[in-house]
Amino acid sequence: MARIAKPLTQKEIENTKPGTKDKKLFDGGGLFLLVKSSGSKGWRLKYHFGGKEKLLSLGSYPRVTLKDARLKSSETKDLIDQGIDPMQRRIANKQHQREIEENTFEKLSEFWLKNQTDLADSTKRLIERRLERDILPAIGRIPVTQITPKQILDAVVRPMERRGAGVLSRRVKSIISQVFCAAVAEGLAQYDPTSSLTRALQKVIRGHRAAITDPEELAPLLRAVDGYDGSAIVRAALQLLPLVFARPGELRAMRWQDIDPDAKEWRYTAPKTGKEIVVPLARQSIEILEALRPLTGHMELCFPSIRSTHKPMSDNTLNAAFRRLGYDKETVSAHGFRATFRTIAAEVLQQRFDLMEHQLGHVVKDANGEAYNRTKFLPERHKMMQQWANYLDGLKAGAKVIPLHRARG
């Protein structure tokens, strides 16, 4: 009569010390604890499948207790009863886990963007910039199956809102959504986690200062402005507006005596603050003004009203011209080119914050809290304005506009 092995006890496990050779402490049903000469202890399960004897590791002791080992042994035998080889199941599970870990958001965003063949190169570069700056540092290394709506909100959207990029955060959310939609289509994700975030986004108040901040949308507008078939004086103002992005009222009141073609500067006193504003003029701006000079150069104002040469064109003239070009008030406004510059110069050209703020006429303070003089950083601002003008030329021409490297602060 065969002797039935007695089940292991916790005391027997604790009292067993490593020797010069490995030891096996059997619990029954093929389960045993392997005590190695090195001192480590691990659970093993001997089983038969497909006419072959196999050995499966169930974990190390004491991380896997005696009770846990018996439960794992029971679950493994249930698989065998179902005709499933537990060792092959484990290999398949590990492979699946590797696939999940490899399907990070960064990897899938590269796959998605590569397949957006209908997008202009400039748009693709802008998307790459938004991915690199705001999305990938936060969720790029996380498998898409593990990314939650809260992670996207807390790690991506909220930081952008806090820095005042509420409008841009919505576009970034859209990029994330498109990547997830592609992942769902490929069977790599179950759903788009951004779909539940719409109501959680910070409300953005746009007012009446609509602005185009996407280069792909800006390019056709610039080309439309060049083809404006109304007044040549209005066309010149429309062309100059995106180059200098001054407040529309200040541009309309531009005087010839305030323009220094040699210094390539426009200097005037802001009516609201009484402070001097210095606008470096790019080569393209000078060319527009020189083409305008035969029409209004004998007058005080560069852009006079059609009713009186002593008054600037009306405050509605520029916006009305945009409507004539087919752009409604929800899409484009004369004042909006300030936001156009601020967004694209930062996101694409990666210009310094202080230079942009100076050029927009905003108060910029030094380390001691004192406001900088308006002439501060003029050489750097001249360079920035020329880079901006060249970038706009590239957009109009449809050429590949390579984003410049970040300027050092």
C-alpha positions as CSV (number, residue, x, y, z in Angstrom):
1,M,0.0,0.0,0.0
2,A,1.4,3.4,-1.1
3,R,2.2,5.9,1.6
4,I,0.3,9.1,1.2
5,A,2.5,12.2,1.6
6,K,1.6,14.4,4.5
7,P,0.8,18.0,3.6
8,L,3.4,20.6,4.4
9,T,3.1,22.7,7.5
10,Q,4.3,26.2,8.1
11,K,6.5,25.0,10.9
12,E,8.2,22.4,8.7
13,I,8.9,25.2,6.1
14,E,10.4,27.5,8.7
15,N,12.5,24.7,10.3
16,T,14.0,23.6,7.0
17,K,17.5,25.0,6.5
18,P,19.5,25.0,3.3
19,G,22.1,22.3,3.0
20,T,24.9,21.4,0.6
21,K,22.2,20.2,-1.9
22,D,18.8,21.4,-3.0
23,K,15.8,20.0,-1.1
24,K,12.2,19.4,-2.1
25,L,9.4,19.7,0.4
26,F,6.3,18.0,-1.1
27,D,2.8,19.2,-0.3
28,G,0.9,16.8,-2.6
29,G,-0.7,16.9,-6.0
30,G,2.6,17.8,-7.6
31,L,3.2,21.0,-5.5
32,F,6.5,21.3,-3.7
33,L,8.8,23.9,-2.2
34,L,12.3,23.9,-3.6
35,V,14.8,24.9,-1.0
36,K,18.1,25.7,-2.7
37,S,21.5,25.4,-1.2
38,S,21.9,29.1,-1.7
39,G,19.1,29.7,0.8
40,S,16.3,30.8,-1.6
41,K,12.9,29.0,-1.5
42,G,10.5,28.8,-4.4
43,W,7.2,27.0,-5.2
44,R,7.1,24.6,-8.1
45,L,4.2,22.6,-9.6
46,K,4.8,19.4,-11.5
47,Y,2.1,18.5,-14.0
48,H,1.4,16.5,-17.1
49,F,0.0,18.0,-20.4
50,G,0.0,16.5,-23.8
51,G,1.7,13.4,-22.6
52,K,4.7,15.4,-21.3
53,E,5.8,16.2,-17.7
54,K,6.2,19.9,-17.1
55,L,7.4,22.1,-14.2
56,L,5.8,25.5,-13.5
57,S,7.2,28.1,-11.1
58,L,4.5,29.6,-8.8
59,G,6.6,32.3,-7.1
60,S,9.2,32.6,-4.3
61,Y,8.6,32.1,-0.6
62,P,7.8,33.9,1.7
63,R,6.3,36.4,-0.8
64,V,4.0,33.6,-1.9
65,T,2.7,31.9,1.3
66,L,1.8,28.2,1.6
67,K,-1.9,29.1,1.4
68,D,-1.2,31.2,-1.8
69,A,0.8,28.4,-3.4
70,R,-2.0,25.9,-2.8
71,L,-4.5,28.4,-4.4
72,K,-2.3,28.9,-7.4
73,S,-1.9,25.1,-7.7
74,S,-5.7,24.7,-7.7
75,E,-6.2,27.4,-10.3
76,T,-3.5,25.9,-12.6
77,K,-5.1,22.5,-12.4
78,D,-8.5,24.1,-13.4
79,L,-6.8,25.3,-16.6
80,I,-5.4,21.8,-17.3
81,D,-8.9,20.4,-16.9
82,Q,-10.1,22.9,-19.5
83,G,-7.4,21.7,-22.0
84,I,-5.2,24.8,-21.5
85,D,-1.5,24.4,-20.9
86,P,-0.7,26.8,-18.0
87,M,2.9,27.3,-19.2
88,Q,1.7,28.3,-22.7
89,R,-0.9,30.6,-21.1
90,R,1.8,32.3,-19.1
91,I,4.0,32.8,-22.1
92,A,1.0,34.3,-24.0
93,N,0.2,36.6,-21.1
94,K,3.8,37.8,-20.9
95,Q,3.8,38.5,-24.6
96,H,0.5,40.4,-24.4
97,Q,1.9,42.4,-21.5
98,R,4.9,43.3,-23.5
99,E,2.7,44.5,-26.4
100,I,0.7,46.6,-24.0
101,E,3.8,48.2,-22.5
102,E,5.2,48.8,-26.0
103,N,2.0,50.6,-27.1
104,T,2.8,53.8,-25.2
105,F,1.1,57.0,-26.1
106,E,4.3,58.3,-27.6
107,K,4.7,55.3,-30.0
108,L,1.1,55.5,-31.1
109,S,1.2,59.3,-31.6
110,E,4.2,58.7,-34.0
111,F,2.1,56.1,-35.8
112,W,-0.9,58.4,-36.0
113,L,1.0,61.5,-37.2
114,K,2.9,59.5,-39.8
115,N,-0.4,58.5,-41.4
116,Q,-1.8,62.0,-41.6
117,T,-0.9,62.3,-45.2
118,D,-3.5,65.0,-45.9
119,L,-1.9,67.5,-43.4
120,A,0.5,70.2,-44.5
121,D,4.1,69.9,-43.4
122,S,3.8,73.1,-41.3
123,T,0.8,71.7,-39.5
124,K,2.6,68.4,-38.8
125,R,5.5,70.3,-37.3
126,L,3.1,72.4,-35.1
127,I,1.5,69.2,-33.9
128,E,5.0,67.7,-33.2
129,R,5.8,70.8,-31.2
130,R,2.6,70.5,-29.1
131,L,3.3,66.8,-28.5
132,E,6.9,67.5,-27.4
133,R,6.0,70.4,-25.2
134,D,2.8,69.6,-23.5
135,I,1.7,66.0,-24.1
136,L,4.6,63.5,-24.2
137,P,6.4,64.7,-21.1
138,A,3.2,64.0,-19.2
139,I,1.8,60.8,-20.7
140,G,4.1,59.8,-23.5
141,R,5.6,56.7,-21.7
142,I,2.3,55.4,-20.4
143,P,0.6,52.5,-22.3
144,V,-2.6,53.8,-23.9
145,T,-4.7,51.2,-22.0
146,Q,-3.6,52.7,-18.7
147,I,-4.2,56.4,-19.4
148,T,-7.2,57.8,-17.6
149,P,-9.3,61.0,-18.2
150,K,-8.0,62.3,-14.9
151,Q,-4.4,61.8,-15.9
152,I,-5.0,63.8,-19.1
153,L,-6.8,66.6,-17.2
154,D,-4.3,66.9,-14.3
155,A,-1.1,66.3,-16.2
156,V,-1.8,68.0,-19.5
157,V,-4.8,70.3,-19.5
158,R,-4.6,72.0,-16.1
159,P,-0.9,73.0,-16.4
160,M,-1.7,74.7,-19.7
161,E,-4.7,76.5,-18.3
162,R,-2.6,77.7,-15.4
163,R,-0.1,79.3,-17.8
164,G,-2.9,81.0,-19.7
165,A,-3.0,78.7,-22.7
166,G,-6.7,77.7,-22.3
167,V,-7.5,77.9,-26.0
168,L,-4.4,75.9,-26.9
169,S,-5.2,73.3,-24.3
170,R,-8.4,72.5,-26.2
171,R,-6.3,71.9,-29.4
172,V,-3.9,69.7,-27.4
173,K,-6.9,67.7,-26.1
174,S,-8.0,67.3,-29.7
175,I,-4.6,65.9,-30.7
176,I,-4.8,63.4,-27.8
177,S,-8.3,62.4,-28.9
178,Q,-7.2,61.7,-32.5
179,V,-4.4,59.5,-31.3
180,F,-6.8,57.5,-29.1
181,C,-9.3,57.2,-31.9
182,A,-6.5,55.7,-34.1
183,A,-5.6,53.3,-31.2
184,V,-9.2,52.2,-30.9
185,A,-9.4,51.6,-34.7
186,E,-6.3,49.4,-34.4
187,G,-7.7,47.5,-31.5
188,L,-5.0,48.8,-29.1
189,A,-7.4,50.8,-26.9
190,Q,-11.0,50.4,-25.8
191,Y,-12.1,54.0,-25.8
192,D,-11.1,57.7,-26.0
193,P,-10.6,59.0,-22.4
194,T,-10.8,62.7,-23.6
195,S,-14.5,62.2,-24.6
196,S,-15.6,62.8,-21.0
197,L,-13.4,66.0,-20.4
198,T,-15.3,68.6,-22.4
199,R,-17.3,70.0,-19.5
200,A,-14.2,69.9,-17.2
201,L,-12.3,72.3,-19.4
202,Q,-11.8,75.9,-18.3
203,K,-14.2,78.2,-20.1
204,V,-12.3,80.5,-22.6
205,I,-13.7,83.9,-23.1
206,R,-12.9,85.0,-26.6
207,G,-14.9,88.2,-26.7
208,H,-14.8,90.0,-30.1
209,R,-11.1,89.4,-30.7
210,A,-11.1,86.3,-32.8
211,A,-7.7,85.2,-33.9
212,I,-6.2,82.5,-36.1
213,T,-3.4,80.7,-34.3
214,D,-2.9,77.7,-36.5
215,P,-0.3,78.2,-39.3
216,E,-2.3,76.0,-41.7
217,E,-5.3,78.4,-41.3
218,L,-3.1,81.5,-41.3
219,A,-1.4,80.8,-44.7
220,P,-4.6,81.1,-46.8
221,L,-5.6,84.3,-45.0
222,L,-2.2,85.9,-45.7
223,R,-2.6,84.9,-49.4
224,A,-6.1,86.3,-49.4
225,V,-4.9,89.6,-48.0
226,D,-2.3,89.9,-50.8
227,G,-5.1,89.4,-53.3
228,Y,-7.5,92.0,-51.7
229,D,-9.1,93.9,-54.6
230,G,-10.4,96.9,-52.7
231,S,-8.5,100.1,-51.8
232,A,-4.7,99.8,-52.2
233,I,-4.4,101.8,-48.9
234,V,-6.6,99.3,-47.1
235,R,-4.7,96.4,-48.6
236,A,-1.4,97.9,-47.4
237,A,-2.8,98.2,-43.8
238,L,-4.0,94.6,-44.0
239,Q,-0.6,93.4,-45.1
240,L,1.2,95.4,-42.5
241,L,-1.0,94.3,-39.6
242,P,0.3,90.7,-39.2
243,L,3.9,91.9,-39.5
244,V,3.7,94.5,-36.7
245,F,0.6,93.2,-34.8
246,A,0.1,96.7,-33.3
247,R,-3.3,97.5,-31.8
248,P,-5.6,98.4,-34.8
249,G,-6.2,101.9,-33.6
250,E,-2.4,102.6,-33.3
251,L,-1.8,101.2,-36.8
252,R,-4.6,103.2,-38.3
253,A,-3.1,106.4,-36.8
254,M,0.4,105.6,-38.1
255,R,2.2,108.8,-39.3
256,W,4.9,109.1,-41.8
257,Q,7.1,111.2,-39.5
258,D,7.2,108.4,-37.0
259,I,8.8,106.0,-39.5
260,D,12.6,105.8,-39.8
261,P,13.4,103.7,-42.9
262,D,17.1,103.9,-42.2
263,A,16.8,102.6,-38.6
264,K,13.9,100.3,-39.7
265,E,11.8,101.5,-36.8
266,W,8.3,102.9,-36.2
267,R,8.3,105.0,-33.0
268,Y,5.1,106.5,-31.6
269,T,3.4,107.4,-28.3
270,A,0.7,105.1,-27.2
271,P,-2.5,107.1,-26.7
272,K,-3.7,105.2,-23.6
273,T,-0.4,105.1,-21.6
274,G,1.5,108.1,-23.1
275,K,4.6,105.8,-23.3
276,E,6.8,105.5,-26.3
277,I,6.4,102.3,-28.4
278,V,9.2,101.1,-30.6
279,V,8.3,98.7,-33.4
280,P,11.3,97.3,-35.4
281,L,10.3,97.0,-39.0
282,A,11.3,93.9,-41.0
283,R,12.4,94.3,-44.6
284,Q,8.9,93.2,-45.7
285,S,7.3,96.0,-43.6
286,I,9.6,98.6,-45.2
287,E,8.7,97.3,-48.6
288,I,4.9,97.6,-47.9
289,L,5.4,101.2,-46.6
290,E,7.5,102.2,-49.6
291,A,4.9,100.9,-52.0
292,L,2.3,102.9,-50.1
293,R,4.4,106.1,-50.0
294,P,3.4,107.3,-53.5
295,L,-0.3,107.1,-52.4
296,T,-0.2,108.8,-49.0
297,G,3.4,109.9,-48.5
298,H,2.5,113.6,-49.0
299,M,0.0,113.4,-46.2
300,E,0.5,113.2,-42.4
301,L,-1.2,109.8,-42.0
302,C,-0.1,106.6,-43.7
303,F,-3.7,105.3,-43.7
304,P,-6.1,108.3,-44.0
305,S,-9.8,108.1,-44.1
306,I,-11.4,108.3,-47.6
307,R,-13.5,111.2,-46.2
308,S,-10.8,113.3,-44.6
309,T,-7.0,113.1,-45.1
310,H,-6.6,114.5,-41.6
311,K,-8.3,111.6,-40.0
312,P,-7.3,107.9,-39.9
313,M,-9.4,105.2,-41.6
314,S,-12.4,104.2,-39.5
315,D,-12.1,101.6,-36.8
316,N,-14.4,99.2,-38.8
317,T,-12.4,99.5,-42.1
318,L,-10.0,96.6,-41.4
319,N,-12.6,94.2,-40.0
320,A,-14.9,95.0,-42.9
321,A,-12.1,94.1,-45.3
322,F,-11.7,90.7,-43.6
323,R,-15.5,90.2,-44.1
324,R,-15.1,91.0,-47.8
325,L,-12.4,88.4,-48.0
326,G,-14.9,85.8,-46.6
327,Y,-13.8,85.7,-43.0
328,D,-16.5,86.2,-40.4
329,K,-16.1,87.9,-37.0
330,E,-15.9,84.7,-35.2
331,T,-12.7,83.7,-37.2
332,V,-10.7,86.8,-37.8
333,S,-10.4,90.3,-36.2
334,A,-7.8,93.1,-36.7
335,H,-6.9,92.9,-33.0
336,G,-6.5,89.1,-33.1
337,F,-3.2,89.3,-34.9
338,R,-1.6,90.1,-31.5
339,A,-2.7,86.7,-30.3
340,T,-1.7,85.2,-33.7
341,F,1.9,86.4,-33.1
342,R,1.9,85.5,-29.4
343,T,0.8,81.9,-30.0
344,I,2.8,81.0,-33.1
345,A,6.0,82.9,-32.2
346,A,6.0,80.9,-28.9
347,E,4.9,77.5,-30.2
348,V,6.6,77.4,-33.5
349,L,9.4,79.9,-33.5
350,Q,10.0,79.4,-29.8
351,Q,10.8,83.1,-29.2
352,R,11.7,84.4,-25.8
353,F,8.7,85.4,-23.6
354,D,10.2,88.8,-22.6
355,L,10.9,89.8,-26.2
356,M,7.4,89.0,-27.3
357,E,5.9,90.9,-24.3
358,H,8.0,94.0,-25.1
359,Q,7.0,93.9,-28.7
360,L,3.3,93.6,-27.7
361,G,3.7,96.7,-25.6
362,H,3.0,94.9,-22.3
363,V,4.7,95.9,-19.1
364,V,7.8,93.7,-18.5
365,K,9.6,94.0,-15.2
366,D,13.2,93.2,-14.3
367,A,14.5,91.2,-11.4
368,N,14.0,94.2,-9.1
369,G,10.4,94.6,-10.1
370,E,11.1,97.7,-12.2
371,A,9.5,98.1,-15.6
372,Y,12.0,97.8,-18.5
373,N,12.5,100.8,-20.8
374,R,10.6,100.4,-24.1
375,T,13.9,100.4,-25.9
376,K,15.2,97.4,-24.1
377,F,16.5,94.5,-26.2
378,L,16.1,96.4,-29.5
379,P,18.7,94.4,-31.4
380,E,17.1,91.1,-30.3
381,R,13.6,92.4,-31.2
382,H,14.8,93.5,-34.6
383,K,16.0,90.0,-35.2
384,M,12.8,88.5,-33.9
385,M,10.6,90.7,-36.1
386,Q,12.6,89.7,-39.2
387,Q,12.3,86.1,-38.3
388,W,8.6,86.5,-37.9
389,A,8.2,88.3,-41.3
390,N,10.3,85.5,-43.0
391,Y,8.1,82.9,-41.4
392,L,4.9,84.5,-42.7
393,D,6.5,84.7,-46.2
394,G,7.2,81.0,-46.0
395,L,3.6,80.3,-45.0
396,K,2.2,82.3,-47.9
397,A,4.5,80.6,-50.4
398,G,3.5,77.2,-49.0
399,A,7.2,76.3,-48.4
400,K,8.5,74.1,-45.7
401,V,8.9,76.4,-42.8
402,I,11.3,74.8,-40.3
403,P,10.6,75.9,-36.7
404,L,13.6,77.7,-35.3
405,H,15.5,76.4,-32.2
406,R,14.4,77.8,-28.9
407,A,16.0,81.2,-28.2
408,R,17.9,81.2,-24.9
409,G,16.6,83.4,-22.2
